[in-house]
Amino acid sequence: MRIALMAAVVMMVVSCNGKRSDNEKVGSGSAATPAQSAEAGAEKFAACTFITMKEAETLFGHPATQKQGPTTSRHGECDWDYDAPDNSSQLLQLNIWTEDFYKQGGELVDADAQPFAIGERKGNIKVSDLTGIDISWVEKGRFIQLAYSTVGPSVPKATTKVEEVKALAKKVSAAL
C-alpha cells in the first residue's frame, strides 16, 4: 500500500511540478483554506489545515516545504518534506479519503499492522525500517492515513520518531 501511495505522489509531483492549476506556486507555508477548492464538501478533506508547517519542521528538525495535493469532495492530500544537501530526505504525508472511496471493497488494514487506539475504528500503526511509520484510522466516514518516512544517512531513521508521529495523528483525529 505504501509503495503504491508513494508512486502516486511521485507521479502527481512530476505532473504538477509544484504548482496549482492556476500556476500559483505551492510551498509558501500557509495552510490551505476550504475556499481554494471548487468542489462542494472539499473542506472536509483540506489536509494541509490539520498539521502546521511549524509542526512538520519540529518533527524534521529542519525547515520544511509544504505541497498541497488535490482536494476534492472525496480526497485530500498534503505533504511536507525536507531535502538535505546529500539528497537524504524526510517526508510527512497526510491523506484523507471518504471511507468508501479508499476501501473500494477491500480491507482497510495491512495484515502486519498493529492496533492503535485512535479514531472511531480500524486504528492501526505499522512501523518498519524500510517504509517508516504508517498510521491509519476511520473517523466520521473518512479514512485517514498519516505516514512518515526518511531516506539517507543525514536524517534520523523514521523509526526513532514513532511517538512524535503518534502525537500528530492524535492531533489530526481531535480536529476532525
N, C-alpha and C positions, 0 to 999 in steps of 0.2 A: 504494500500500500504506500509506503514512504517513498520508494523509488519512483512509482508512478506519479505521486504528488510532486516530487522534485522535478521530474521530467516535464510535467505540465507547467511548473513555474518557470523553468528554463525556456520553454517554448514561448510562454507569454512575454518574458523579459525580452527575448530576441525579437519577437514580433512587435512589441510595443516600444522597445528601445527607451524605456523610462519616461515615456510621455503619455499624457492623456489624449483622448481622441481629439481634443480641441488644441493640441500641441502645447499645452501648458506643462512646463517641466514639473515632474514629481520629485519629492525628496526634500522639500523645503523644511520639513519637520513639523508642519502644522497638521493637526488631526483633520481627517475628512469630516465633512458635515453631511447630513442627510440631504440637504438642499442640492448637493452636487450630483445626485443621482436623478435620472429622468424617470425611473421606473417606480410605480407606486409600491409601497411596502419595503423598499430597499433599505430604509433607515434601520430596520431590524438587523441588517447584515453589514452595516458600516464598520468593518472590523478594525479600522485604524482608530476608532473612537474609544476602544476598550483598553489599550495599552499606550502609554505616553512614550515619547521619544526619550525622556529622561529615564524611564524605567528600563527601556532597552539598553541605553547607554550604561546604566548601573549594572545590568546583567553582563554586558560585554566588557566593561572596564575601559571602554574606548568610545569615541564618537560613533554614532550610528547613522545610517542612511535609511530613510523610510520609503517604501514603494507600495502604493495602493494598487491592488489588483482590481479586477472588475467587481462592481457592486450592483447586484440585481435583486429582484424580489425572491430569488431562490438561493443566492450565494454571495458571500462577501469574503475578501481576502486582503490581508495586509502583511507585508514582510519588512523586517528590519534587518540590516546586515552591517558587518564591519569587515573590511578587507585590509589585511596587514600588508606592509611593503613586500614581504616574501611570498605573497599570494595565499597565506593562511587566511582563514575566514571564519566568521560566526554568522549564523542565520537563525532568526526567530520568525516563525510563521504562525499566523492565526487565520484559520479558515472557519467560516460559519456557513452551513448549508441548511436547507429545510431537511428534516429527517427523511422524508420520502425521496427527495431528490438524491441525497447521498446514498441511502440504503439500496434503492433500486432492487429490492427483493433479496439482498444479501445480508450477511451478518455484519454488524457494526464493529465488532471487537476482534482484534487479532487474537489468534489462539494462544500465543505466548505472552500476551499482556497480563498484568497483574491488576486486581481490583484496586480502585482508588475512590475514596469517598468524596464525590463531587457530583453536582447536578442532580437531576431527578432520577436518572437511571443510566446504566451501562458505563459508569465512570471507570476508567482504566488508565494504566500507565505502562509504558514499555520503555525500558532503559537498556541501551546497547552501546558498546564501544564503537561499533560500526555505524549505526544510524542515529545515535544521540538519544534524545528524550522525546517521546510522543505521549501526550495526554489527550484523551478524548472522552466526551460525555454527551448525553442527550439532556436538553433542558428547554422547556417551553416550545416544544415542537421543532427545535433546531438541533443539529448535530454539530458540535464544536470540536475542533482539533487545534491544539497548541503544540508546536514542535520546535525543538532547539537542537541545532547540530553545529559541529565545528570540524574544520579540516586544517591540518598543518601544524607545524611544530611551535609556532609563536603565539598560539592561542590555547587556552585551557581545554582539556578534554570536556566534552559536553557532560559526561557522567559526573563531573565534580560540581555541577550546578543544579542537581535534582531539586533540592529544597527551594531554591530561588524560582525555578520554573513552576513548581507546585504552587508557590505563593502567587505567581502571576495568574495561573489558571484559576485559583480561588477568587482572585480579584475580578477576573472576567465573568466568572459564574455569578458573583454577587451583583454585578452591574447589568446582567441580562434582564 
